[in-house]
Every structure is written in C-alpha cells, then in structure tokens.
Amino acid sequence: MNALRTLFEFKFVSLNAASSVITLRGQQPALEAASEFLGQLNSPRPEVLLDMKVFQVSHTYARSIGLHVPDVFNLFNIPVAALTALGGQSIQS
C-alpha cells in the first residue's frame, strides 16, 4: 500500500486482506500504471539464463601482420565429386 501511495501518489488506498483486494482511487492513467505494476510483481522470475561472451576482431590488426582470413569457402559433396572424377564409372571399380 505504501508503495502505491508513494510511487503513484494515490490519496485513497485501501487493503482488504481477507478477500485479497486492494481498492485505489485516482486518475485513469495512474490506475493503469498501478495495475501493470501489480501484475509484474506477481509474475514468476525467468527460468532461462544466457551466459554470453562477446569477442571483437580487429581486421586492421590482422591485415597489418599479414594475415588474411578467408570469408568464402567451397564445400563439396564427396560421393558426387568422386563419381565426377571417375567419369561415371562405378565406385567399387
């Protein structure tokens, strides 16, 4: 109740603990903000934790030491490439 009075400046805040009801009187935008605030208090904590490491690569440093990291790679399907190299012959032969 004190948080609602302090944060949203409500003049009338009433708590009925027996029925778990909070009664507020105030301006419509403040009531909507208080409703969202109370809804977030009831939500459970997230169960997923992301542990991330971020690395920055300096391309100018790599170039200055004469290193060129290729950014294009060729992939081959080995069985098809083997058949092409054999000229259509059987793989077993």
C-alpha positions, 0 to 999 in steps of 0.5 A: 500500500505504501508503495502505491501511495508513494510511487503513484501518489494515490490519496485513497488506498485501501487493503482488504486482506481477507478477500485479497483486494486492494481498492485505489482511487485516482486518475485513469492513467495512474490506475493503469500504471498501478495495475501493470505494476501489480501484475509484474510483481506477481509474475514468476522470475525467468527460468532461462539464463544466457551466459554470453561472451562477446569477442571483437576482431580487429581486421586492421590488426590482422591485415597489418601482420599479414594475415588474411582470413578467408570469408568464402569457402567451397564445400563439396559433396564427396560421393558426387565429386568422386563419381565426377572424377571417375567419369561415371564409372562405378565406385567399387571399380 
